[in-house]
Amino acid sequence: MTTTAITNIGSLVTNDPALGDGTPLGLIANATVVIENDTIAWVGPADKAPAADERHDAEGRAAIPGFVDSHSHLVFAGDRTAEFNARMSGHSYSAGGIRTTVAATRAASDAELEANLLRHLHEARRQGTTTFETKSGYGLTVQDEARALRIASAHTEEVTYLGAHIVSPDYADDPAGYVDLVTGEMLTACAPYARWVDVFCEKGAFDGDQARAILTAGAAAGLIPRVHANQLSHGPGVQLAVELEAASADHCTHLTDADVDALAQAADTTVATLLPGAEFSTRAQWPDARRLLDAGVTVALSTDCNPGSSYTSSMPFCIALAVRDMGMTPDEALWSATAGGARALRRSDIGTLTPGARADLALLDAPSHVHLAYRPGVPLVSAVWQKGRKTA
């Protein structure tokens, strides 16, 4: 077995208070990480590090766990530049724009969809993302949803069935019939490729009763629920996510006190995943991360990378937005983009740099993780290890 020591790390984020300085980030100064195959074998002060077969000098850079992007929509085709331009010129965002991507995705070949997915994955990896979840939702037919999930499942374990993104244009006059399709034939075709089931519970998409039927059917097929909840308006999404013990309620922009209380009480079960790229790209109200954190809610950050409302694959950018506009500290934002994302995916092997965890980490061309928010827009990630292999 080959071991690799990453030495001379100026500041190491472990996300384990017991390993470091007692803070949630578990910081260790002048640290070494030892990798054995695809796993973290040892972390600690450099002067106590065991011998290793190979050595990589971090030259005083900060090291962080690889980002865990727990919400993205990467199987798509087409471009929505015109919609973005119109929105930036004063038009409002609504769920209906998804139909443009549906038409383009249906017309694309498998090879075109996979090439576009891989382009975005490589782009994200260069920026430190080592785990990503992605969804279907731009096909909205049995065949197109199943092929989207089949393509995605070749590149990640974290695949989500989102046949309930919007009501298919083919069923515009029969939304109940589309719910029957999503919970029936489409679910049967898609479940073998997916781990999760999701629904856009929102005005213009699916109401609370429809969302409950879809999530319940998905759970009966062995899929774990997650919910697009309370993005554009107050609604039943968050309460439904908590009721059904969904792994995450995503967006959480428009919340009542009862919603916040419910998420706090379900902090060990349901994560509030905040997606600041969507608010940036739609000029919408920012989620109040401070309110959630102060209430004891478990919070994750993710990109929501999609062609319509958040066309960014950059977790560092989302961290900077969360710190600047959502009330998070740099420490909280980094934890939410790593360990928080892992919680949203119900994973304990990622999002930390601790012995036994998967060897996913990034070196920053900076002495501290705080530079992710301090220097927004600067490409700070200088090297990435994924499953113990240096990939960027």
N, C-alpha and C positions, 0 to 999 in steps of 0.2 A: 504494500500500500504506500503510495506516494503522499508525503505531507508537504504543505507549503506554508511558510510563515510570512505574513505581511507585517513587517516591522516598522519601527519609527513612525507610528501613528501619533500625530500630535494630540488628537482628541477622538476617543472612540465612543460612539453611542451604542450601548448594548440593549436598551429598553428593559433592563433588569436591575432594579434598585439595589438588590443584594450583591450584585457583581461590582458595582461602581460606587458613586458618591452618595447613594441613598435617594437621589431624585428619581422621578419616573423614567428618565432617560438612562439612568445608570452609567454616567460618564466615567471614563477612565482616561487619565492623561498619560502620555508617553507609553502607549500600549502596543501590544502584539496580538494578532489573531492567527491561530494555527488551523489550517484546513486539512482534513483528511478525506480524500475522495470528494464527495459532494456535501460533506457535513462539517460544521464547526467542531473542532476537537478541543480547543483551548482558547481562552481569552484572559488577558490580565496585563499587569505591568510588564514592560519590556525586560526588565532586569530579572524576572522570574520565568521567562518563557522557556519551554523545552526546546530541544534541538529539532530541526526539520530538514527534509531532504532538499527543499528549494526555498529561496528567499526572494521577497519582493520588498524593496525599500519604498515606503510611502512618503519619505522626505518631509515629514512633519505635517502632512495633510490630515484633515479630519476624515474619519470613516463612519459610515452610517449603514443601517440595514437597507437592503434594496427596497424600493418603494413597492407597496402593494396597492395596485389600482383596482379597486373592487367594483367599479361600475364603468363600463364602456360599451359602445355600439360600433364595432369595427367591421362587421360583414355588410358592406354596402357598396353601391356604385353611384356615380354621378357627383354633382356639385351644386351647392345652393348659395353660390356667391351673390346671385341677384337678390335672393331673399335677405341675406345679411345686409347687403347694400341698402335695400329698401328699409330694413329695420333701423339701421343707423341714420336713415334720413327721416325717421319719425313714425314708421308703421309699427304696430304692436306685434308681439309674438303670440302664436296660438298653436295648438297641437296639430292643426290641419296641414302644416307644411310638410309633415312626414310623408304625405302622399307623393310628393315630388321624388323623394328618394325611393319609395316603393316602386314607382314606374321604372326608374333607372336600374334598380337592383334586379327586378324581374327580367329585364332585357339583357343583363350581363351574363357572360359565361362563368362556369365554375372557376376556370383559370383566372379570369379577370378579378373575380371576387377574392380569390386566395392571394393573388399578387397585391391587391390593395391592402388586405389584412396584414400581410407580411411587411409591407412598406411602413405601415403604422407601428407594427411591433418593433421593428428595427429602430425607428425614430424614438419610440418610448424607451427602449433599452439604452440607447445612447445617453438618455437623460436620467438613468438610474432605476428604471422600473424593471423589476425582475419577476413579478407575478401580476397577472392581469385576469380579470373576469371580462367576458364579453357576451353579448346577447344576439338573438335573432330579432325579428321585428320589422324588417324591411322587405319581407316577401309576402306575408299575409295570405298565402295559399299553403295547402298541405305540402306540396312539392318544394316550394321555395323556402318555407320555414325549415323543413327537414334538411335541405341541402346547406343552408346557412349554418345550422348547428353541426352538421357533419364536417364542414370545412373548418369551423372554429375548434372542434374537438380534436383535430389533428395537431393543434398548437397550444392548447391549454386544457387543464382539468376543470377549470372554472367556467362552465358554459351554462347559459341561462336561456330557457325557452320563454320568449316574449311574443308569442302569437297575439297576445292582447296588448299590443302597442297602441293601435287605434283600431276602430272598426274598419275592416277591409273595404275599399271602394266598391268591390263587387257585392257587398252586402249593405250598401248605404241605406237602403229602404227596409232592411231586415236585420237590425242589430241583434235581436234575440237569436236569429238563425246563425249569426256569426259566433256568438257565445257558445252555441251548441257545437259548432265546428271546432272551436278552440278547445273545448272540454272533451271532445270526442275524437273524431278521426285524426285531427291535427295533433292532438296530444299523444295519441298512440304512435304516430309516425315520428314524433320528435323526442319523446321521453328517453329512448335508448342513447341519445347523444348528449343529454343534458344532466346537470346536477341540480339546477335551480329552476323554479318557475316564478315569473314576474308578471305584473300587470300595471298599466298606467291608469291609476285611479284618479281621474280628473275630469272636470267639465270638458266636453268635447272628445272624451275617450271612453272610460268605463266608470259607471257609478258604483256605489258601495255594494249593492246586491250582486251586480255582475262580477265585480272583483272578487267577492267572497266565493262565488260559484267557481270561478276560474282557479283560484288558489287552492280551494278545497279539492277540486278534481286533480290538480297537479300533485298535491300532497298524497292523495290516494294512489297515484301512479308512482310514488317514491321520490318525488322532487321536493326540495325544500323551498318554502316561500320567501320571497323578497318583494318589496312594493315600491313603485314610484308614487310617492305620497306627498301631498300638500305642496306641490311646486308652484302652481299658478294661482291657487286660491285656497281658502279654508275648505276642508272636506273630510271624509271619513277614512282616508288612507292610513294615517298614523295609528288611529285606534284599531283599525282592522289588522295592521301589521302586528301590533302588540297582542291582540286577541288570538291570532293564529300562530303566535310565536315565530314570526318571520325573522330571518337572520338580520335583516336590515330594513329600515324605512328610509328611502333615498330622496333627497332634496330637502324636505322639512323646512321650507321657507315660510309658510304661513301656518303658524301654530297658535292654538289657544293654550291657556294655562293647564287645562285638562290634558292636552296632548303632551305637554312637557312633563307633567306629573306621571303620565302613563309610561313615557319613555324612560324616565328616571327609575320607576319601579321595575321596569323590565331591562335594566342596564346589563344584566348578565345574559340576556337572551337576544334582545333586539337592539342593534346599533343604529344610531342616526348618522347616515352617510351624507355629508354636505358636499355640494358640487359647485364651487364658486365660478368655474368656467362658464356655467350656464347663465348665471346672473351677469357676469361680465359681458357675455355675447348677446344678451337680450336686454341689457340695461334695466334689469328687474331689481326688485328689493332683495337685499342681501340676507341670507339666513343669519340669525342671531346666535352664533356659536357660543358667545359668552353666557347667554341665558341658559343654554343647554348644559354647558360644562358646570356652571355654578349650581345647577339643580342635581348634578350627579349622573347625567346621561353619558353613556359611552359614545364617543364621536369618532367617525372616520372621515377622511378627506379622499376624494377621488376626482378624476378628470371629467367623467361623463363624455369622453371623446366621441363625437358624432358629427355628421356633416351639417346639421341644421342649427343646433342651439349651443354647442360647445366644441368647436373644432380645434381642440388642443389636446396633445398627448403629453403635456409637460406637467408632471407632479410638482417640480419646483415652482412653476408659475402659480399653481393652485395654492401652494404653501404661502407664497408672497401675498396673494389676494386674501387668504384667510387671516393673515396677520394684519394687513392694512385695513381691511374692510369688514371683517367679521368678529373682531374682538379677541382673537386667539393670540397667545404668546408664541414666539418662535419655537419654544420647547413643545408646547401643546400641538402646534401644527405639524411638527415633524413626527411626534408620536402618533397622531391621527392618520398620517400618510403612510405609516409603516405598521406598527402594532395595531392601530385602530382598524386599518384595512384588513389585517389578518383576522381580527375579531369578527368583522363583517362577513368574512368567508368561513368562519368557524374553523380556523386553522391555528395550530400551536407550533408548527414547524417553520413558520416564516414570520417576518416582521420583527425578529430579534436577532441579536448576535450573541448567542449563548451556546454552551456545549450541547451538542445533540440537534441543534437547529440546522436547517438547510443552509448551506454556505452561499447566501445571497447578500452581497454588499457592494457599496459604492464608495470610492474615494472622491473627495471634493478638493478642487484646487483652491483651498481656503483652510485656515487654521481651525474653523469652528462651523458647526451646522447652522449657526445663526446667520451666516452669509447667504443661506438660501432665501431668506426674506430681506436681508440687508442689501443684497445686490441683485434685485429682480431683473430677469431677462438675460443675465449673464450665464453662459454655459459652463457651470462650475464642475460638473461631473467629469473627472479625468480618467477613471477606470471603473469597470464593473465586473464583478464575479457573479455568475449565475450557476447554481448547483455545483459550486466549486471550480468552475471553469471561467477563465478570464475571457469575456466576450466583447468588451469594448475598452 
